[in-house]
Amino acid sequence: MRQFVIKILLSIVLFNVCCWIGKPFFIQHQGNCNIYDALSIISSNTGAHKIILGDSVGDQIYPESKPSESQVLCATTNRAIGLVGQLILLKHFLKTRSTETVNNVHIVLHPGSFGARLDEIYTFNYFLQPFRRHIQKLEIPKHISSRIKPPFLMVTMQLFPAARVVPYDILSGNRGAPPMRSSPLIMDYTDWAMNQLDSMAETGVNIHFHCAPLQRNWQDSTCGKPSTPERWKSTSTQTPTSARQVHKSQEPI
């Protein structure tokens, strides 16, 4: 019995070591690889003065940048990361270069992405795994902290490298999470992320939101339009163009 337990423990240790060593290879063959690519693109191209972020619809319009010398950096991903994930990418972008050199930040989103939740089937792989280190550095209000960085999952990923690369939540296999959907209300952590963007706009960062092309019946989809908070209703009910306004952006990307 003792030898059996020792073998099991050694197998677990060996598996975690292999995951830790082989992480760069493993993540390139998973669905969340574009999140890691976006982080890598931002880190490798410190000369770009403009960035385009967005969900998967935005990614179809502005695919991720490849040339490291480009002055316009495209780091579009998908809706599973929510507005909090877009905020993390923007913070990473600003951290890797002087704020004074940043001309514009453009975020291209389907309106349904404003209703994205961080308790969906893809949250673990697309949000928690790629942004693990970045999430730990966020100063998050206590009332939403546990939903942005679930303590047990964060500790598990910290202690077990395998939890950082496996293609599903090792605790529930993603079966315990609901499918992708838009909340009928803007989630409080989404509103918090918008407040953070407000603060950046006040420091001189020009942030513009752009609505992605929509189908005529887009509001009938499962990722349809969530209700708009009162503070976003300044001049119309369209997608905000900056952290301060709500009308459609007229500035070309």
URGIMO-V161676 format. One record per residue. RES is the residue in one small letter. SS is DSSP state (hx for helix, st for strand, lp for the rest). PHI is phi in whole degrees, 0 to 359 (999 if undefined). D_CENTER is the distance of its C-alpha to the mean C-alpha in Angstrom with 1 decimal. Layout:
# URGIMO-V161676
RES,SS,PHI,D_CENTER
RES,SS,PHI,D_CENTER
This chain:
# URGIMO-V161676
m,lp,999,45.4
r,hx,297,44.6
q,hx,296,44.1
f,hx,297,41.9
v,hx,297,39.6
i,hx,297,39.6
k,hx,296,38.7
i,hx,297,35.8
l,hx,296,34.5
l,hx,296,35.0
s,hx,297,33.2
i,hx,295,30.1
v,hx,297,30.3
l,hx,297,30.9
f,hx,297,28.0
n,hx,292,25.6
v,hx,296,27.2
c,hx,297,26.7
c,hx,294,23.0
w,hx,293,22.7
i,hx,287,24.8
g,hx,267,23.4
k,hx,306,19.6
p,hx,303,19.3
f,hx,284,21.3
f,hx,298,19.7
i,hx,290,16.0
q,lp,284,17.3
h,lp,242,18.8
q,lp,239,15.9
g,lp,296,13.7
n,lp,270,10.5
c,hx,297,12.3
n,hx,290,10.5
i,hx,289,7.4
y,hx,297,10.3
d,hx,297,12.1
a,hx,298,9.8
l,hx,297,10.2
s,hx,293,13.8
i,hx,298,14.5
i,hx,296,13.6
s,hx,291,15.8
s,hx,277,18.5
n,lp,248,19.0
t,lp,271,20.0
g,lp,268,22.4
a,lp,293,20.1
h,lp,251,20.5
k,st,222,18.3
i,st,229,14.7
i,st,243,13.3
l,st,250,9.7
g,st,164,9.1
d,lp,272,8.7
s,hx,292,11.2
v,hx,292,14.1
g,hx,298,13.2
d,hx,292,13.0
q,hx,291,16.5
i,hx,276,17.7
y,lp,234,16.3
p,lp,299,15.7
e,lp,302,14.3
s,lp,293,17.0
k,lp,244,19.5
p,lp,295,22.2
s,lp,288,21.5
e,lp,265,24.0
s,lp,297,22.4
q,lp,278,22.3
v,st,247,19.5
l,st,260,16.3
c,st,258,14.0
a,lp,229,10.5
t,lp,286,9.4
t,lp,226,7.3
n,lp,202,7.3
r,hx,289,7.4
a,hx,298,6.7
i,hx,276,3.2
g,hx,65,5.4
l,hx,289,6.5
v,hx,295,6.0
g,hx,295,2.4
q,hx,297,4.7
l,hx,297,7.3
i,hx,298,6.7
l,hx,297,6.9
l,hx,293,9.8
k,hx,300,11.3
h,hx,296,11.5
f,hx,298,13.0
l,hx,292,15.5
k,hx,290,16.4
t,lp,268,17.5
r,lp,202,19.9
s,lp,289,22.2
t,hx,300,21.0
e,hx,295,24.3
t,hx,270,23.6
v,lp,277,20.4
n,lp,278,21.8
n,st,211,19.1
v,st,238,15.4
h,st,243,14.7
i,st,238,11.9
v,st,257,13.0
l,st,225,12.1
h,lp,287,14.2
p,hx,307,15.5
g,hx,296,14.6
s,hx,292,10.9
f,hx,290,12.0
g,hx,260,13.3
a,st,297,10.5
r,lp,247,11.1
l,lp,255,9.8
d,lp,224,13.1
e,st,261,13.1
i,lp,297,14.3
y,lp,260,11.2
t,hx,300,9.3
f,hx,300,11.2
n,hx,281,10.7
y,hx,269,7.2
f,hx,245,5.7
l,hx,292,9.0
q,hx,295,10.6
p,lp,293,8.7
f,lp,259,7.7
r,hx,308,11.1
r,hx,292,13.0
h,hx,290,10.6
i,hx,297,10.4
q,hx,298,14.2
k,hx,270,14.8
l,lp,289,13.3
e,lp,268,16.2
i,lp,250,15.5
p,lp,303,18.4
k,hx,302,20.1
h,hx,289,20.1
i,hx,238,16.3
s,hx,301,15.8
s,hx,292,16.7
r,hx,270,14.2
i,hx,274,11.1
k,lp,227,12.9
p,lp,305,15.7
p,hx,306,18.6
f,hx,295,20.1
l,hx,292,17.2
m,hx,294,16.3
v,hx,293,20.0
t,hx,300,20.3
m,hx,291,17.8
q,hx,292,19.6
l,hx,273,22.9
f,lp,238,22.5
p,hx,305,20.9
a,hx,299,21.1
a,hx,291,18.5
r,hx,273,16.0
v,lp,234,16.8
v,lp,298,18.4
p,lp,281,16.8
y,lp,196,16.9
d,lp,298,17.1
i,lp,293,20.4
l,lp,272,21.6
s,lp,234,21.4
g,lp,64,20.6
n,lp,70,18.0
r,lp,288,21.2
g,lp,279,20.9
a,lp,266,17.6
p,st,287,18.1
p,lp,290,17.1
m,lp,297,14.5
r,lp,200,15.8
s,st,257,15.4
s,lp,290,16.8
p,lp,294,20.1
l,lp,234,19.1
i,lp,292,16.2
m,lp,293,14.9
d,hx,296,15.9
y,hx,286,12.6
t,hx,292,11.4
d,hx,295,14.7
w,hx,297,14.2
a,hx,298,11.1
m,hx,295,13.5
n,hx,297,16.2
q,hx,296,14.4
l,hx,293,14.1
d,hx,304,17.8
s,hx,297,18.7
m,hx,295,17.4
a,hx,298,19.3
e,hx,288,22.3
t,lp,269,22.3
g,lp,107,22.7
v,lp,280,19.3
n,lp,276,19.6
i,st,253,16.6
h,st,233,17.1
f,st,261,15.5
h,st,234,16.9
c,st,279,17.4
a,lp,288,17.2
p,lp,304,20.5
l,lp,238,21.4
q,lp,284,23.9
r,lp,299,26.9
n,lp,256,26.1
w,hx,298,22.3
q,hx,288,22.8
d,hx,273,24.4
s,lp,281,21.4
t,lp,290,19.5
c,lp,253,16.4
g,lp,291,18.8
k,lp,289,18.9
p,lp,280,18.4
s,lp,291,20.9
t,lp,260,20.5
p,lp,301,21.0
e,hx,303,24.3
r,hx,287,23.0
w,hx,267,21.2
k,lp,266,24.5
s,lp,262,26.3
t,lp,238,27.8
s,lp,195,26.5
t,lp,251,24.0
q,lp,277,22.0
t,lp,298,18.5
p,lp,298,18.3
t,lp,264,18.8
s,lp,212,18.1
a,lp,288,17.3
r,lp,244,21.0
q,lp,232,22.0
v,lp,231,21.6
h,lp,276,23.7
k,lp,295,22.6
s,lp,293,22.1
q,lp,258,25.2
e,lp,277,24.2
p,lp,293,23.7
i,lp,279,20.8
